Amino acid sequence: MGASDQRRLDNVSVDISASGITVLAGPSGAGKSTLLRLLNRLDVPDQGSVRWQGSDLDELDVLAHRRQVGMVFQKPTAVPGTVADNLRLAAPAMDDDAVVELLDTVALDAGFLNRNALELSGGERQRVCLARTLATNPIVVLADEPTSSLDPDATAIIEASVQRLADPTGRHRVGWVWVSHDAEQTERLASRVIALDGGRISSRGLDD
């Protein structure tokens, strides 16, 4: 069997909560990002199924699903225009007050509203991408190592924002499935951990 024929996930069966912060942990190549992409239907399983709220993903409208289950990637991608323009890609009807409120949830002040999105730092762009994902009012956000290329200060700001958003008593409660190979970050963030190794689940840890 050639490398391209190897199973990236093998015999994985797991229920993932739509609340709190579930961290998919494990070394590079363990299958974490593959599992995450299946949850957003960016990948489709060769065998088995992925279900959301009791329905197979292949039975759901993919765009509607992605508004409920948003995704933030490792590399922040901004488009030409202002920060407000970038957020309105996800929610065109948002007025400036709504944009400012959303920016506040990711620790960006109102001064960013009309900033050129392409001139932001990497950490600022990642927070704009996070705000853009939140603009559709998702139930869950999938995060594929979104801080791996950021410095410790930018990472701490994003982690704090995520923890506030995951707070069940907060105004903007959102569940998270967060991919990380960083054991210290996993300890800081996780309310539960699903560890993968070689495309299989190696352990599960629950705090709640």
C-alpha positions in Angstrom: 0.0 0.0 0.0 1.5 3.3 -1.0 1.6 6.3 1.3 -1.3 8.0 -0.5 -3.4 4.9 0.2 -2.8 4.9 4.0 -5.8 5.7 6.1 -5.5 9.0 7.8 -8.2 8.0 10.3 -8.8 4.3 11.2 -11.8 3.0 13.3 -12.5 6.4 14.9 -15.8 6.6 16.7 -16.4 9.6 19.0 -19.1 11.9 20.2 -17.9 15.5 20.5 -19.8 18.0 22.7 -21.0 21.2 21.2 -20.1 23.1 24.4 -16.9 24.0 26.2 -13.5 23.5 24.5 -12.7 20.1 23.2 -9.0 19.8 22.2 -7.9 17.3 19.6 -4.4 16.6 20.8 -1.5 14.5 19.4 1.7 14.7 17.3 1.9 16.0 13.8 0.3 13.5 11.4 -1.9 12.0 14.1 -5.1 12.8 12.2 -6.3 15.8 14.2 -6.8 18.2 11.2 -8.4 15.4 9.1 -11.0 14.8 11.8 -11.6 18.5 12.1 -12.1 18.9 8.4 -14.6 16.0 8.4 -16.7 17.9 10.9 -17.0 20.9 8.5 -17.4 18.7 5.4 -14.2 20.0 3.9 -13.3 16.3 3.7 -15.8 13.4 3.2 -15.2 10.0 4.8 -14.6 7.0 2.5 -16.4 4.9 5.0 -18.7 5.6 7.9 -20.5 8.8 8.6 -20.3 12.1 10.3 -23.4 13.3 12.1 -24.4 16.8 13.3 -27.4 17.1 15.7 -28.6 13.6 14.6 -28.3 14.1 10.9 -25.7 12.8 8.4 -23.7 15.7 7.0 -24.3 14.5 3.5 -28.0 15.1 4.1 -27.5 18.7 5.1 -27.0 21.9 3.1 -23.3 22.4 3.3 -23.4 26.2 3.4 -26.1 26.2 6.1 -24.0 23.7 8.1 -20.9 25.9 7.9 -22.8 28.8 9.3 -23.6 26.7 12.3 -20.2 25.1 12.5 -17.6 27.7 11.6 -13.9 27.2 11.1 -10.7 29.1 11.7 -7.6 28.0 10.0 -3.9 28.0 10.9 -3.1 30.8 8.5 -5.3 33.9 8.8 -6.6 35.0 5.4 -7.8 38.6 5.0 -9.2 40.1 1.8 -8.5 43.6 0.4 -10.5 46.2 2.2 -11.3 47.3 5.7 -11.7 45.1 8.7 -15.5 45.9 8.5 -15.5 44.8 4.9 -13.9 41.5 5.9 -16.5 40.8 8.6 -19.4 41.7 6.2 -18.2 38.9 3.9 -19.9 36.6 6.4 -22.8 38.9 7.4 -23.4 41.6 4.8 -26.2 43.3 6.7 -24.1 44.1 9.8 -24.0 47.8 10.6 -21.0 49.5 12.2 -22.3 49.1 15.7 -22.6 45.3 15.2 -19.2 45.1 13.8 -17.7 47.0 16.7 -19.5 44.8 19.2 -18.1 41.7 17.4 -14.6 43.1 17.3 -14.8 43.6 21.1 -15.4 39.9 21.6 -12.0 39.2 20.1 -10.2 42.1 21.9 -10.1 44.5 19.0 -11.3 48.1 19.7 -13.5 50.3 17.5 -10.4 51.9 16.0 -10.0 48.7 13.9 -13.3 49.2 12.1 -11.8 51.0 9.1 -8.3 49.7 9.3 -6.8 48.1 6.2 -7.1 44.4 6.9 -4.0 43.6 4.9 -1.8 45.9 7.0 -2.6 44.2 10.3 -0.2 42.0 12.2 -0.6 38.2 12.1 -2.3 38.1 15.5 -4.7 40.9 14.6 -5.5 39.3 11.3 -6.3 36.0 13.1 -8.6 37.8 15.5 -10.4 39.4 12.5 -10.8 35.9 11.0 -12.2 34.7 14.3 -14.6 37.6 14.4 -15.6 36.9 10.8 -16.4 33.3 11.7 -18.4 34.5 14.7 -20.4 36.8 12.5 -22.8 34.0 11.4 -23.6 33.2 15.1 -22.2 29.6 14.9 -23.0 27.0 17.6 -19.5 25.6 17.3 -16.2 26.9 16.0 -13.6 24.5 14.7 -10.0 25.8 15.1 -7.1 24.2 13.3 -4.0 25.3 15.3 -4.9 29.0 14.9 -2.1 30.2 17.2 0.7 28.0 16.0 2.4 30.8 14.0 1.8 33.6 16.5 4.0 35.0 19.2 3.1 34.3 22.9 1.4 37.6 23.5 -0.9 37.2 20.4 -1.6 33.6 21.4 -2.5 34.7 25.0 -5.0 37.3 23.6 -6.7 34.7 21.4 -6.8 32.1 24.1 -8.4 34.5 26.5 -11.1 35.5 23.9 -11.8 31.8 23.2 -12.2 31.1 26.9 -14.6 34.0 27.3 -16.6 32.8 24.3 -16.8 29.3 25.7 -18.0 30.4 29.1 -21.5 28.9 29.5 -22.6 32.0 31.5 -21.3 34.5 28.8 -23.4 36.5 26.4 -21.8 35.0 23.3 -21.5 31.3 24.2 -19.8 29.2 21.5 -18.5 25.7 21.7 -15.0 24.9 20.4 -13.2 22.0 18.8 -9.5 23.1 18.9 -6.6 21.3 17.3 -3.3 21.6 19.1 0.0 19.7 19.4 1.0 22.0 22.3 0.6 20.2 25.6 0.8 23.4 27.6 -1.9 25.0 25.5 -4.1 21.9 25.8 -3.8 22.1 29.6 -4.7 25.8 29.6 -7.7 25.5 27.3 -9.3 22.1 27.4 -12.5 21.2 29.2 -12.1 17.8 27.5 -9.3 16.2 25.4 -9.4 13.6 22.6 -5.9 12.4 21.9 -5.1 10.9 18.5 -2.0 8.9 17.4 -1.5 7.2 14.0 -5.1 8.0 12.9 -6.6 6.3 16.0 -8.0 7.7 19.3 -5.4 6.9 21.9 -7.1 8.4 24.9 -10.0 10.6 26.1 -10.1 12.9 29.0 -13.1 14.6 30.4 -13.3 17.4 33.0 -17.1 17.9 33.0 
